[in-house]
Amino acid sequence: MITSKVAHTHTHTHTHTHTLVVVTCPRHTWISRRLTLTLTRTATGLTLTLLLTLNQSQHRFVLSLSDFECLSPPAIRPRHCSDVMASGVSQDGVYSVFPTHTPNGFMVYCDMATDGGGWTVIQRRVDGSVNFFRGWEAYRDGFGLTTGEHWLGLQRIYSLTRSGGFQLRIDMADFDNATAFACYADFSVGRNSVNPEEDGYPLTVDQYSGTAGDSLLKHSGMRFTTKDQDQDQSENNCAVYYQGAWWYRNCHTSNLNGQYLRGGHASYADGIEWSSWTGWQYSLRFTEMKIRASE
């Protein structure tokens, strides 16, 4: 096996020298500290001449390039949906992404249409088909169907945003088909944390814009709380009290993982709430949280 990168040029001969090479043929193996490759264009095609120096003696091999298979460089794996889009993909759908330090990757839904596309969806509520009143492990690892209602998982969101450089967009709709959105130019979960789970997957969010009003800045800096992992600043467990899981403070101005209560409800603040848009007693029909690289 001979492996080498040889630059193709318009000249008739190109020579490249290696300082260490291993050449294996059917009956012999040579380990050389010096190898010279010469690529020559002839009337019948291209030939590759290998000149090995072994213990002051030289061995010459002349090979036709037709004997070799040209290999393409390995494809660059997308870190997130912005990379997927940059590769030429323009269709919404489920794609594999491989954030930094996540060699096995995972599947995400990519929104390639909204506001320029390239969005990685991290949460979606659409019909109440999935139970969101779950414990810590479920919220850490994720649940639901990527094409439908789901929570991507705190650990995966952390792996995407751990170094910052992401924006968050939240699209919402009520049961009268009115829509609104909230954008945050700075978003991350567990930023720069060595042990994000031990730290509670804290939220960083800043720089609001949009039509729904801001109902998230109050939660910035908070740890994530579930019904079995109370990390908020209230005397009570906010997740239990408001039937959800969120970066509660004491307790919330938004509750997008609350109960799917289908519009107005008599109970207080335990639905899918975005208080600055619909108050604390109206549960939204649709929400979609998605992130995009700011670079």
C-alpha positions, 0 to 999 in steps of 0.5 A: 500500500502506497499513500501519498498526496500528489499535486496535479499540475500542467507541467510534464513532471512533478516530484515530491520527496517524503521523509518516511514511507512504508511500502508493502508489496505481495512478498516484501515490505520496505521501510524507507527514510527517503522516498521520491515520487515523480509524476510524468505525463507520457503519450499513453497517460500518467506514470508514477515513479517511486525511488526508495533509498534503503541502506544506501541502495535505491529501488525504483518502481514505475506504476501506471496511475490507472492502477490507483483509485482516486480517493475523495477527502472525507466529508466535513461532518455538520456541527449543527443545521447551519452547517447542513444548510451551508453544504447545499441542503435547503429542505426542512427535515431530520439530519445528523449533526456532530457538535464539537466533542460529540463524535457519535452525533445525533439526529435533529430537525432542521428548519431551513425556511424560517428567517433565512433557515439553518435552525436546529429545533430543540423543542416543539409543542403542537398537539399535546400528544407527548407528555412533558411532565417528566423527570430529570433523566428524560429532560437530560436525554431528550424525548418525543419524536424529532418530526413532532412533539419533542424535547431535544435534551439538555445534554445535547443542547449543551453540546451544541451551545457550550461555547456560546455563539448561538441565537435562539428563536421561539415561534408561537401560535394560539388557538385563533391562529395568531402568531408571534415570535421571540428572538435572543441574540445570545443563547447557551446552556451550560456555557463553559461548564466542565460538568454541566449536569452537576451545574444544573445546565444553567441558561444564558440568554440575552438581547431580545427582539421580536413580536411576542414580548420578552418572557425569558430574560428573567430566567437567565442564569437559572438552573433547570428544574424538573419535578424530581430535581428542584433547583429553583429559588422558590420554597416550593418546587416550581416544576411540580407547582406549575406542571412543567420543567424549566429554568425556573427562578421564583417561579416563571414568566414563561413555561413552554414545557407546561401542560397542553391545556388548549387555550384559556384555562381556569388554573394559574400559569401551569399551561404552555405560557408566554406571559408577555403575549397571552398572560398566565391563563392561556396555554398556547397551541404551538411553540417551537424553540430553535437555535442557529449559529451566530457566526 
